[in-house]
Amino acid sequence: ELHEEAKKFILNLRRQESPIMSTTITDDEVFNLYTKWNEHTSTSPSQFHLGLYKALIHSSHILSILTMLMNLPLKHGTPLRRWEHSTMCMIEKDIGSPKLHRLRLIHLFEADMNGIAKIIWARRFIYHCQDHNLLHQSQHGGLPGFETQHVLLKFRMTIDSAHTMRHNLAINNNDAEACYDRIIPAVNGVSHLSKGMPLNAIKLQNTILLNMKYSVRTAHGTSEASWQNSEKDPKFGIGQGGGWSSPGWTSISSDMIKTHEQVAPQGMTIQSVTGSDDSTSRTVDAYVDDANNGVNDGESQDGVQYPILLEQLEKSSQQWERILQITGGNLNLKKCFCSLLTWEWHGECPLPKTIIETPGDIKITNSSTGESSTITRLNPEQAFKLLGVWVQLYGTMTTHYTTLQEKIRDLTRSLCASNLTHNEAMIAYKRVAFKKLEYSLPMTTYTKNELDELQKPFTRTFLSNSGYHSRFPRALVYAPERYGCIGFDNLYQSRGILQIKYLISHVRQRDDLGKSMICVMEQTQLFSGLSTPLLQLPSSIPVTKLKYIPQGWLLTIRNFLVTFNGSIEFPDQWVPSSQRENDSVLMEQIMQRTKSPTALRRINACRLYLRVNTVADISDVTGKFIEEKFILGNCNPCASNLLWPRQFYPPSKCWTAWKTAITATFLTSPAKPFELERPLGKWTRNPDRIFHTVVDPMTHILYKETDIPGTYHKYSPSQSHRRRYNIHTAEPSMLPDTVIPVQYKVHQDQISISTIYFRSPTIQPEINSFTLFVSKLPEAYQDLLRNITSPSETILVNSIQQGDQLVIASDGSKKDERSNLWMDFRDNI
């Protein structure tokens, strides 16, 4: 009997909707293949050196013969005999420690056969899959445009979201053994077939692997004996070093991740605070065979107890192990580890719980042997290595900082021991040494002082070896060469530029990482309680006033923008906004009077507990008074249409600071009835807070919540008076899009309500010209589009009125002080 994971995996191997890709290789492809191939690469057990191919391709006649020798076997699925030999080289994973289990096996295939794999599998198949959206976005390895940084930044977004929203999070690191050497060729072929790879190409690959003879090459030469596949001793794997290895694992692992998403009980969710489509959920983050699965409780306002989270992680991890076994893979359970982040409240602030405070383990059973292993569990502050970077679920990455210090000491020691000229030392700094440090920077949150301290010995040594005084003014050391300066790269500046690049590019692409960044921006904005976007004009609010916000990745970018008075604007970014006439955002007004970071943290804790953003959230329906329960804090949190950070009931010192701030900022007097200095006017939009009794201002139908939260009875107005309702006309109903709260009284069998405070929506003027359309856009777009003229004004205006999406592109060319643009309107998605 197949288990559920196997059934789902088989279903995911069904033919997907995409055309069959061509496998005909052209002369140009063969020429480019051998031209770009490094001649020093070891290939061909037949000893037909790669340099010979490089020489032969310059004859068009011989080039066509080489191309034909690739196309004929591909067309018929029948390989050449010499292609069925592989020489295996063993490379030490740990230099100087040649242990058998720590050797990396690299296969040397025939150059022309491996050339077919590079052209058809590594290039044409991968681009075919990307063009038709056949691969899962959670697999980042072996794909053009995907980097290890994307996995690291997804991890950063996940933990930043957990810190900001106080969500619980559990992650398991899976250590797969020899992924390329354990792939079952038959499963690999079906996976490729489902994505449009022709049968003849799959037949060719499987025939080669089935008949492959393996020999070993060492420093003493190549072994005369060899071994090969047989029915009694089947040999799996597609061979690391072949052009089809990485695409093969990418294809299979994509099907594995898709299957895991279908069966996993829970994933890692980064939820939009407004419930928009930007919310993301994934169960696995993978880069080739490095895969982490995880679960959190980020979908709901209420948290999940840690035993349930551990149980979900155990089930998710076991499911990943079973799916991996289907493809021939295996987990080294002794090297796998997990980590759990849950919170314990100390005053108004949460701190992570330790393993002692949250006892429990997860166990995974090996599907092949039936042996069960307890997975090593780390504390939230304990660091673990993720794609070469020491990370942790909670903390400031001090372990990785220490690693960077050690790496800098090794680099400076090597430089001092070398005999480089001044010019060579300069090149070594820019092209080698700095690049080794730069890799891990984008996902870090180190302060400017920490990075400057890290760079001091590094810069001092390289200055001395480049012919400069070690105390040369640092402003001139890091300034660009075009201004007559040295032009050394700076860690803090480089980190900031890379972070901005990743942020803007992925938000524009709206991929999974970009959506996660948007959600974390929303969550951080909601936590701050400010209506000004945090990355827009950051110099307007001192950094010291924002210490009550968790200092995550976005705040690191904000601090960098402050250094050069920069600003990043995102259209349609969600921020807290006024809900009624004369309404104001609480934290912005309070911040003008309160300077102490401690006081702001305590006040914000009360605001988060109450789940309120503006004065309208804490005032009564009339908008003249603040309700007493919100002043004193003797109430439960408000029901809200937003997803709020979790906040335990703050201590009394927080409520004292809250009452003082509210009284001094908004009230005429600290005494009852807590009258507002500026009474609120009509509602201008739907309230964020969920009220028990609301009315539709357009139809005047009344909706009253029942004993079951979230369900309502509706009451139609009486014919004699539209603000009176017969209590016997109640009908179950859903809420309409537009509702506002009202006060009501019950008189015998009738309900009467107060005046409806709602402002009629402003009627937007009709767009009858392209110039008027541009004038309604943000200033940044106006500057780009203000001087555009079009011979098709009527077509443009019609498309604008239909709500089509405008796409404008330019090649940057200019003639007679004018440039050309291409404009295209697409239907709204």
Residue, then its C-alpha position, 0 to 999 in steps of 0.5 A: e500500500l502506497h503512503e499518502e506522500a507517494k500517491k501525491f507525488i505520482l499525481n504530480l508527475r502527470r503531464q503538465e500543460s506545456p508544449i514539447m520542447s525541441t531537441t535539435i541542436t544547431d551549429d551555433e549552439v555547438f560552437n558557443l558551447y566549446t568556445k565558452w567551455n574552459e579548456h582546463t576542464s577535465t573531461s572524456p575518459s577516451q582522452f579526447h581532449l577538450g582542446l581538440y574540440k576547440a580547434l575543430i569547431h573553427s572548420s564549418h565542415i567539421l563543426s557540422i559533423l560534430t553537430m550531426l554526431m550529437n543530433l543523431p543519437l538524440k533523435h533515436g535515443t541511442p548513445l555512442r558506445r564511448w559515451e557509456h564510460s565514466t571516470m570518477c575523481m574523489i575530492e576532499k570536502d575537508i582539505g587535509s582530511p581524506k575520510l571516505h565519507r567526506l569525499r565528493l565524487i565527480h564524474l568525468f563524462e565524454a565531452d560531446m555527450n556532456g555537451i548535449a546535456k549542457i545544451i538540452w538539459a542545463r539550458r533549453f530544458i531549464y528555460h523551457c520550464q521557467d517560460h511555462n512556470l513549471l518549477h516551484q519558487s521554493q527551489h532556488g538552485g540551478l535556475p537563472g536569476f536565483e541566488t543563495q541570497h534569496v534563500l537567506l533573505k526568505f529566512r530573514m523575512t520569516i524570523d523578522s515577521a516572527h519577531t515583529m508579530r510575536h509569532n511562534l516558529a519552528i524550523n528543521n534543517n534536513d541533511a540529504e546524503a549525496c543527492y545527485d548520486r541517489i536519484i533514480p533515473a526512471v523517476n528522473g525521466v518521468s519528472h522531465l517527461s511531465k514538463g515537456m522533455p521529449l521521450n527520445a532525450i529521456k531514452l538516451q539519458n537512461t540508456i547511458l546511465l543503465n550501461m555506464k561503466y565506472s572507473v576511478r582516477t587517483a594520483h596513481g592513475t585510472s583503474e583498469a577495473s570498473w563496475q556497472n549497473s546490474e539487476k542484482d546490484p542496481k546503480f542509481g544516480i545521474g552523476q555529479g559533474g554532468g550537464w544534466s545533474s543540476p537540472g535533474w535535481t531541480s526538476i525532481s525537487s520541484d515536484m517534491i516541494k509541490t507534493h510536500e505543500q499538499v500534504a504538510p499540516q502547516g507551513m511558514t506563513i507571512q501574512s499581510v496585515t490587511g489579508s491581501d494577496d501578498s500573503t505568502s506561505r511555504t513549507v520548504d526553502a531549498y537551494v539544490d539539496d539544502a532544504n529547510n522545512g518549517v511551521n509557524d502560527g502566522e495565519s491567525q491572531d491567536g497563537v498555537q501552543y508549542p507542543i502542537l507546533l513541535e507535533q506539526l514540525e515532526k509530521s512535516s519533517q517525516q513527510w519530507e523524509r518519505i518524499l525524499q526516499i521516493t526519489g532515491g534520496n536519504l536523510n542523514l538523521k544524525k546531522c539534522f537539527c531543529s530549532l523552536l522560537t516561542w515567547e515568554w512575556h517579561g513586562e511589556c516585552p517578549l523574550p524567547k523561551t529556552i529548551i528547558e522551558t519548552p521540553g520536547d523533541i521531534k523524532i523521524t523514522n528512516s523509511s528504508t530501515g525503520e529506525s527512529s532518530t531523535i533530532t537534535r534541538l537547538n535553543p533559539e539563540q544557538a547559531f546554525k549554518l545556512l548556506g555558509v552563513w551562521v544564523q539563529l532564530y533569535g539574536t544579532m548573529t554574533t557567531h557569524y560576526t566572530t566568523l567574519q573577524e576570523k576570516i579577516r584575520d586570515l586574509t590579512r595574515s595571508l596578505c602580509a605573508s605574500n609578495l604582492t606589488h602595490n597594484e596587485a594588493m589593490i586588486a586582491y582587496k577589490r576582487v578577492a578579499f572583499k568579495k569573500l566578506e560581501y557574500s553574507l552581508p545582505m541578510t545581516t542587521y549589524t549596525k554601522n559601528e559594528l561593521d566599521e569596527l570589523q573593517k578597521p584591521f582589514t582596511r589598515t593592512f591593505l592600505s599599507n600593502s597598497g603603498y598608502h599610509s595606514r592612517f590615510p583619511r577614511a573619507l578619501v579611502y572609501a570615496p570613488e576613484r573618479y574623484g581622485c580617491i582610493g575607491f576602497d569598498n566599504l562594508y556598510q555602504s556595500r551592505g546597504i546598496l545590496q539590501i536596497k537592490y534586493l528590496i526594490s527588485h523583488v518588490r517590483q517582481r512581486d515574486d514570493l520573496g517580494k511579497s514577503m518583503i511587502c508583508v513584513m513592511e506592513q507588519t513593521q508599519l502596523f507595529s510602529g503605529l505611524s502613518t508615514p512609510l518607514l522608508q520614505l523620508p526617514s530623516s524626518i523621524p530621529v532613529t532614537k525615537l524608533k527604538y521601540i520597533p524591533q530592529g530588523w532588516l527593514l530598519t537596517i535599510r532605513n538607518f542606511l537611508v538616513t546616512f545620505n538623506g535617501s528615501i524609497e517610495f512604494p506605490d499603494q503601500w499600506v499605512p495606518s490612516s485616518q478613518r473620520e474627519n479630524d481623525s489623527v494617528l495616535m503614535e504620531q501625535i504622541m511622539q511629538r510630546t514624548k521623547s523617551p524611548t522607554a515611554l514610547r515602548r510602554i505606550n505602544a505596548c498598550r496600543l498593540y494590546l488594544r489593537v488601535n491605530t487612530v483616535a477613531d478606534i478609541s472614541d465613541v460612535t459620536g466622535k466627541f468622547i474617548e471611551e473610558k475603558f480605552i483610557l484605563g485599559n480595563c477591557n479586552p482587545c478590540a476585534s479588528n479587520l487587521l492582523w495585529p502583533r500579539q501583545f500580552y496585557p501590559p503592566s500598570k506602569c505602561w497604562t500610566a504612561w498611556k493614560t498620561a499621553i492620551t490625556a495630554t495629547f487629545l483631551t480637554s480635561p483628564a476627568k470624565p467624560f474624556e472629551l476630545e479637543r477636536p471632535l471627530g466628524k463623519w466617517t471617510r472609510n470603513p473602520d478598522r475596528i469591528f463593531h457589534t452594531v453597524v449600518d449600511p449608509m447606502t441602504h440604511i439596513l442595520y446589521k447586529e452581531t449575534d452571540i456567534p462572533g462574525t455572524y450578523h442579523k440584518y434588519s430592514p428600516s421601517q417604511s415610516h422612519r428609516r432609522r427605526y427597525n422592527i426587531h422581528t424582521a431579523e434575517p441571517s446575513m453577511l456584512p456588505d463592503t461598506v458599514i459604519p458603527v451606530q448607537y442604538k436603543v431598543h423600544q419594545d419591538q423596535i430598534s432606533i439608531s442615532t444619526i449616520y455619520f458617513r461622508s459621501p465618496t468624492i466623485q472622481p473627475e473623468i479622465n479625458s486626456f493623457t495629461l490629466f491622467v499623468s497629473k493624478l499620478p505620484e510625483a515620481y511618475q509625473d517627472l517621467l511622463r510629463n513631457i510624453t506626447s503620443p500620436s494616438e491620444t484617443i487610444l490612450v484615453n480609452s484604455i485609461q478609462q477602461g482601467d487597463q494597465l499602462v506599460i512603458a519601456s525605452d531603450g534609452s536612445k535619444k535623437d534631436e533632444r528627444s527620446n523614443l518610448w513604447m507604450d502598451f496597455r494590458d488588461n487589469i489582472 
